[in-house]
Amino acid sequence: MARLLVVEDDETSGSLLDSSLTSHGHHVSWARSARAALRTAADTELDLVLLDLGLPDLDGVEACRQLRAHQPACVLVILTARKDEMDVVVGLEAGADDYLTKPFRFAELLARIRAHLRRGPAQPRASAVLTVGELVVNTASRRCTLGGREVPLRAKEFDLLARLAGDPGVAVSRETLMADVWDEHWFGSTKTLDVHVAALRRRLGTAAAEHVDPVRPPVITTLRGHGYRLDPGG
């Protein structure tokens, strides 16, 4: 039985999520405010958190950041009515693993929850150290460096970069990336892949710009209608 925390101030939505997820065999705690959620997260080990960004007592992104600090190992999924991609990117950078935009189908939410709970940590490839130009990805220590300087990455960002770096110069389809990095039974939109790619590009670009010596980060090339490819910088 998975331990879920639903953070939702709307009575109708929160009650529906609480009862529906409980009926599917999960142990559900329902917090109607960010502060109530943080109290629960401080006292209870959680498997997954569903966080509405529109909370009355604390900005949803800040709540996300604090929940991640309390629960570094749990899956954190944002539920948001905000459709602007930058809002989603900010949420992911604050510590979320995934997001769903409202309104959403409960079947999709349930499938996402199952996928996240079923998916364990990404298995390292045969070679623990993957090198693409000046980028080094160590899957054993889960560290990434560019020109010898460490690049801070979120868990899914690291898994995605490691998957691409495992086959440098090779076109990898969206379906393959979703299956290998998220789950083979992924249900619904793959927009989360695009958001994570955008975040990766930004992190690599920032790391290169802040480096003392000139560094050329690898390029994540978009292949329209197919997927992505990681190319050495230059």
C-alpha positions as CSV (number, residue, x, y, z in Angstrom):
1,M,0.0,0.0,0.0
2,A,1.6,3.3,-1.1
3,R,1.5,6.3,1.2
4,L,0.1,9.3,-0.7
5,L,-0.3,12.9,0.3
6,V,-2.9,15.0,-1.5
7,V,-2.4,18.7,-1.1
8,E,-5.6,20.4,-2.4
9,D,-7.6,23.3,-0.8
10,D,-10.7,22.7,-3.0
11,E,-13.1,20.6,-1.0
12,T,-14.7,18.9,-4.1
13,S,-11.4,18.1,-5.8
14,G,-9.7,17.0,-2.6
15,S,-12.6,14.8,-1.5
16,L,-12.7,13.1,-4.9
17,L,-9.0,12.4,-5.0
18,D,-9.0,11.2,-1.4
19,S,-11.9,8.7,-1.9
20,S,-10.9,7.6,-5.4
21,L,-7.2,6.9,-4.5
22,T,-8.2,5.2,-1.3
23,S,-10.6,2.9,-3.2
24,H,-7.6,1.9,-5.4
25,G,-5.7,0.6,-2.4
26,H,-3.6,3.6,-1.4
27,H,-3.2,5.1,2.0
28,V,-4.1,8.7,1.5
29,S,-3.6,11.8,3.7
30,W,-5.3,14.9,2.6
31,A,-3.9,18.3,3.4
32,R,-6.0,21.4,2.7
33,S,-3.1,23.9,3.0
34,A,0.6,24.0,2.4
35,R,1.4,24.3,6.1
36,A,-0.7,21.2,6.9
37,A,1.1,19.4,4.1
38,L,4.5,20.3,5.5
39,R,3.5,19.1,8.9
40,T,2.6,15.7,7.5
41,A,5.7,15.6,5.4
42,A,7.9,16.3,8.4
43,D,6.3,13.4,10.4
44,T,5.5,10.7,7.8
45,E,7.5,8.9,5.2
46,L,5.7,9.3,1.9
47,D,5.8,7.5,-1.5
48,L,4.1,10.2,-3.6
49,V,2.7,13.7,-3.2
50,L,0.0,15.3,-5.4
51,L,0.5,19.0,-5.0
52,D,-2.0,21.7,-6.2
53,L,0.0,24.9,-6.9
54,G,-3.0,27.2,-6.1
55,L,-2.8,27.1,-2.3
56,P,-4.2,29.8,-0.1
57,D,-1.4,30.1,2.5
58,L,1.9,29.6,0.6
59,D,3.0,29.9,-3.0
60,G,2.8,26.5,-4.6
61,V,6.3,26.5,-6.0
62,E,7.7,27.4,-2.6
63,A,5.6,24.6,-1.1
64,C,7.0,22.3,-3.6
65,R,10.6,23.3,-2.7
66,Q,9.9,22.7,1.0
67,L,8.2,19.4,0.5
68,R,11.1,18.2,-1.5
69,A,13.4,19.2,1.3
70,H,11.3,17.1,3.8
71,Q,10.8,14.2,1.4
72,P,13.9,13.9,-0.9
73,A,13.1,10.3,-1.9
74,C,9.3,10.6,-2.7
75,V,7.7,11.3,-6.1
76,L,6.3,14.8,-6.3
77,V,3.6,15.4,-8.9
78,I,2.2,18.9,-9.5
79,L,-1.4,19.4,-10.3
80,T,-1.9,22.8,-11.9
81,A,-4.4,24.9,-13.8
82,R,-1.5,27.0,-15.1
83,K,-0.8,26.1,-18.7
84,D,2.2,28.4,-19.3
85,E,5.3,26.2,-19.8
86,M,7.5,28.4,-17.7
87,D,5.2,27.9,-14.7
88,V,5.7,24.1,-15.2
89,V,9.5,24.5,-15.6
90,V,9.7,26.5,-12.4
91,G,7.7,23.8,-10.6
92,L,10.0,21.1,-11.9
93,E,13.1,23.0,-10.9
94,A,11.6,23.5,-7.4
95,G,11.7,19.7,-7.0
96,A,8.7,18.2,-8.8
97,D,9.1,15.0,-10.8
98,D,6.1,15.4,-13.0
99,Y,3.0,17.5,-13.6
100,L,-0.6,17.3,-14.8
101,T,-2.6,20.3,-16.0
102,K,-6.2,20.7,-14.8
103,P,-8.7,19.5,-15.8
104,F,-7.3,16.0,-16.1
105,R,-8.8,12.6,-16.4
106,F,-8.6,10.5,-13.3
107,A,-7.6,7.5,-15.4
108,E,-4.6,9.4,-16.6
109,L,-3.7,10.5,-13.0
110,L,-4.0,6.9,-11.7
111,A,-1.9,5.6,-14.6
112,R,0.8,8.2,-13.9
113,I,0.8,7.3,-10.2
114,R,1.1,3.6,-11.0
115,A,4.0,4.3,-13.4
116,H,5.9,6.5,-10.9
117,L,5.4,4.0,-8.0
118,R,6.4,1.0,-10.2
119,R,9.5,2.7,-11.6
120,G,12.5,2.3,-9.3
121,P,15.8,4.1,-9.6
122,A,17.2,4.0,-13.1
123,Q,19.6,1.1,-13.6
124,P,23.2,2.2,-14.5
125,R,24.4,1.1,-17.9
126,A,27.3,-1.3,-18.3
127,S,29.7,1.6,-18.4
128,A,29.4,3.6,-15.3
129,V,31.2,6.7,-16.8
130,L,29.7,8.2,-20.0
131,T,31.7,10.8,-21.8
132,V,30.4,13.1,-24.5
133,G,33.0,15.8,-25.4
134,E,33.6,17.7,-22.2
135,L,30.6,16.2,-20.5
136,V,31.1,13.3,-18.1
137,V,28.2,11.5,-16.6
138,N,28.9,9.0,-13.8
139,T,25.9,6.7,-13.4
140,A,27.3,5.0,-10.3
141,S,27.8,8.2,-8.3
142,R,25.0,10.0,-10.1
143,R,27.3,13.0,-10.8
144,C,27.6,15.0,-13.9
145,T,30.5,17.4,-14.8
146,L,31.2,19.7,-17.6
147,G,34.8,20.7,-18.1
148,G,35.5,19.2,-14.7
149,R,32.9,21.4,-12.9
150,E,29.9,19.6,-11.4
151,V,26.5,20.4,-12.9
152,P,23.6,20.1,-10.4
153,L,20.7,18.1,-11.9
154,R,17.4,16.8,-10.6
155,A,16.8,13.1,-10.5
156,K,14.9,12.8,-13.8
157,E,17.1,15.3,-15.5
158,F,20.1,13.1,-14.6
159,D,18.4,10.0,-15.8
160,L,17.4,11.6,-19.1
161,L,20.9,13.0,-19.7
162,A,22.4,9.6,-18.9
163,R,20.1,7.8,-21.3
164,L,21.1,10.2,-24.1
165,A,24.8,10.2,-23.2
166,G,24.7,6.4,-23.4
167,D,24.1,6.6,-27.1
168,P,25.8,9.8,-28.2
169,G,25.0,10.9,-31.8
170,V,22.2,8.4,-32.0
171,A,18.6,9.5,-32.6
172,V,16.4,8.3,-29.6
173,S,12.7,8.3,-30.1
174,R,10.3,10.0,-27.6
175,E,8.7,6.6,-26.9
176,T,12.1,5.0,-26.0
177,L,13.0,7.9,-23.8
178,M,9.7,7.8,-22.0
179,A,9.9,4.0,-21.5
180,D,13.6,4.1,-20.3
181,V,13.5,7.2,-18.1
182,W,9.9,7.2,-16.9
183,D,8.0,3.9,-17.5
184,E,7.3,1.5,-20.3
185,H,3.6,1.7,-19.6
186,W,3.5,5.5,-19.5
187,F,0.0,6.8,-20.2
188,G,-1.0,10.2,-21.5
189,S,1.0,13.3,-22.7
190,T,4.8,13.2,-23.1
191,K,5.0,16.9,-22.6
192,T,7.0,16.3,-19.4
193,L,9.8,15.0,-21.7
194,D,10.0,18.4,-23.5
195,V,10.0,20.3,-20.3
196,H,12.9,18.2,-18.9
197,V,14.9,18.6,-22.1
198,A,14.4,22.4,-21.9
199,A,15.6,22.3,-18.3
200,L,18.6,20.2,-19.2
201,R,19.6,22.6,-22.0
202,R,19.3,25.5,-19.7
203,R,21.4,23.9,-16.9
204,L,24.2,22.8,-19.4
205,G,24.2,26.3,-20.9
206,T,24.4,28.0,-17.5
207,A,27.2,25.6,-16.4
208,A,29.2,26.4,-19.5
209,A,28.6,30.2,-19.2
210,E,29.8,30.2,-15.5
211,H,32.9,28.2,-16.3
212,V,36.3,30.0,-15.9
213,D,37.7,28.5,-19.1
214,P,35.8,28.2,-22.4
215,V,33.6,25.1,-22.4
216,R,31.4,23.7,-25.1
217,P,28.4,21.8,-23.7
218,P,26.9,19.0,-25.7
219,V,23.9,19.9,-27.8
220,I,20.5,18.2,-27.3
221,T,19.1,18.2,-30.9
222,T,15.4,18.1,-31.4
223,L,14.3,15.7,-34.2
224,R,10.8,16.7,-35.1
225,G,8.4,13.9,-35.3
226,H,10.9,11.5,-33.7
227,G,12.8,12.5,-30.5
228,Y,16.2,13.8,-29.5
229,R,19.9,13.2,-30.1
230,L,22.9,14.2,-27.9
231,D,25.7,15.7,-30.0
232,P,29.2,16.8,-28.7
233,G,29.6,20.5,-28.4
234,G,31.3,22.5,-31.1
